[in-house]
Each structure stands twice: as C-alpha cells, then as structure tokens.
Amino acid sequence: MNDILARAAKALEENDIVQAGDILEYELPDSLDSLVPFLNEIKEKIKGTKDSG
C-alpha cells in the first residue's frame, strides 16, 4: 500500500491529476480491501476484550 500512496503522491507533485486519480480509483481500493480480514480480526479481539472486562 505504501507504494500505491507514494506513486499517487508523486503523480500529484507532477500535477498529473489523471494518473493520481487512476491510482486512487483503481489501485487503492483493492489494497484497502485486502486489509478487511485483518481489521475484522482486530475488531473481534477488541470486542472479546470488552466483553470479558
């Protein structure tokens, strides 16, 4: 994900709005979607901690 954000930042620095938009629209969502299972696991662990405490 760092690579995607770095490329988007570079495109913005170069005033390439189209490239930055493409990266944010097409590449970033896939990367974020891959985090969902990990985030759900964290959420369940936090929820379990609250229920037992």
N, C-alpha and C positions, 0 to 999 in steps of 0.2 A: 504494500500500500504506500510505503514511503516513496517508492519510485514513481508511482502514479501522481502523487501530490507534487513531487519535485518537477516532473515533466509539465504538469499544469502550471506551476509557479513560473517555470522558465518560459512557457508559452505566453503567459501574461506579461512577464518582463519584456518580452519581444513584441508586445502588442498584437499577438496572434490570437485574437479572441475566438476565431473559429476553431483552432486547434485546442485551445483551453476548454472550450465548450464541448467539443467532441470527447475529450478525455473525461471531463466531469459527467457527461451524459452517458457515455457507453462503457467506460472502463471502471470508474469509481464504484458504481452500484454493484457490479459483480464482486469487487473486492470487499465491499461492505457486507454483502450477502454471505460471504464465506465466514464472516465473524459471528453470524447469528447463533449457530450451535454453541459456540464458546460462551457467548453472552448469556444464552439461556441457562447453561450450566452454572455460571456465576450467580445468576438470578435465583436459581433453585437452592444453591448453597446458602445464599444470604437469607432467603425465605426460611430455610430449615433452621438457621441460627436464631432468627427472630421467634420462631415457633417454640424452640426449646428454652429460650431465655426469658 
